[in-house]
Amino acid sequence: MHLRLPTDVFEWVEKQAEKKCWPFNRVIINTLADYPDLERYRDFAYYLSDMKTVLAQYGSRITLAEFSEPMTQAIDAMLVAKTDGELQSRIDRLRVLRTAMLKTERAAKG
């Protein structure tokens, strides 16, 4: 059988043959024999990447659920505190953020 290989493929096969001390044809045969496994690994890697995304999203939801109530209680407690000066401006900013959070929660429920 006669093959015409692109230059980059030819060079890769040649380097593999030198590296492994194999004949040129053996590198081609082994690479072709491995191809079905390589396809499976590629598909597995694709699905694994999707699963990482799903797990990350799920983890962030769990974290948010775990901290949501204590965090909002702490914010609400701070917002009713009487302070002055620079701290007051930070509390005002928290009021704005908390109002936005409440609007988002109401929109999600309704």
C-alpha positions in Angstrom: 0.0 0.0 0.0 1.3 3.4 -0.9 0.5 6.4 1.4 0.9 10.1 0.8 1.2 11.8 4.2 1.1 15.6 4.8 4.5 16.9 5.8 3.5 17.5 9.4 2.1 14.0 9.8 5.2 12.5 8.1 7.5 14.4 10.4 5.5 13.3 13.5 5.6 9.6 12.4 9.3 9.9 11.7 10.0 11.4 15.1 7.9 8.7 16.8 9.9 6.0 14.9 13.2 7.5 16.0 12.0 8.0 19.6 10.7 4.4 20.0 13.3 2.8 17.7 10.5 1.3 15.6 10.2 1.0 11.9 8.2 3.7 10.2 5.4 1.3 9.3 5.1 0.1 12.8 4.3 3.6 14.1 1.6 4.0 11.5 0.1 0.6 12.2 0.1 1.1 16.0 -1.4 4.6 15.6 -4.2 3.3 13.4 -4.8 0.4 15.8 -5.1 2.9 18.7 -7.5 5.1 16.8 -10.8 3.6 18.1 -9.6 3.9 21.7 -8.5 7.5 21.0 -12.0 8.3 19.8 -13.5 6.9 23.0 -11.1 8.9 25.1 -12.0 12.0 23.2 -15.7 11.4 23.8 -15.0 10.7 27.5 -13.0 13.9 27.8 -15.9 15.9 26.2 -18.4 14.4 28.6 -16.1 14.8 31.6 -15.7 18.5 30.7 -19.5 18.9 30.6 -19.8 17.1 34.0 -17.3 19.4 35.5 -19.4 22.4 34.5 -22.6 20.7 35.9 -20.9 19.9 39.2 -19.5 23.4 39.5 -22.9 24.9 38.9 -24.5 22.5 41.4 -21.8 23.3 44.0 -22.3 27.0 43.7 -26.0 26.5 44.2 -25.4 24.4 47.3 -22.9 27.0 48.7 -25.4 29.8 48.0 -28.2 27.9 49.7 -26.0 27.1 52.7 -24.9 30.7 53.2 -27.9 32.6 51.9 -30.0 32.6 55.1 -27.2 33.4 57.6 -25.8 36.0 55.2 -29.1 37.8 54.8 -29.8 37.6 58.5 -26.4 39.2 59.2 -27.0 41.9 56.6 -30.5 42.6 58.0 -29.1 42.9 61.5 -26.4 45.3 60.4 -28.9 47.4 58.5 -31.0 48.1 61.6 -27.9 49.1 63.6 -27.4 52.8 64.2 -24.0 54.1 63.1 -22.4 57.2 61.8 -19.6 58.4 59.5 -17.9 56.1 56.9 -19.6 53.0 58.3 -23.0 54.6 57.5 -22.1 54.9 53.8 -21.2 51.2 53.8 -24.4 50.3 55.4 -26.3 52.4 52.9 -24.6 50.5 50.1 -25.7 47.2 51.8 -29.2 48.5 51.9 -29.1 49.0 48.1 -27.7 45.6 47.6 -30.2 43.9 49.9 -33.0 45.7 48.2 -31.7 44.3 44.9 -31.4 40.8 46.4 -35.0 41.0 47.6 -36.3 42.1 44.2 -34.4 39.2 42.6 -35.9 36.7 45.1 -39.4 38.0 44.6 -39.0 37.9 40.8 -37.7 34.3 41.0 -40.7 33.2 43.1 -43.3 35.1 41.2 
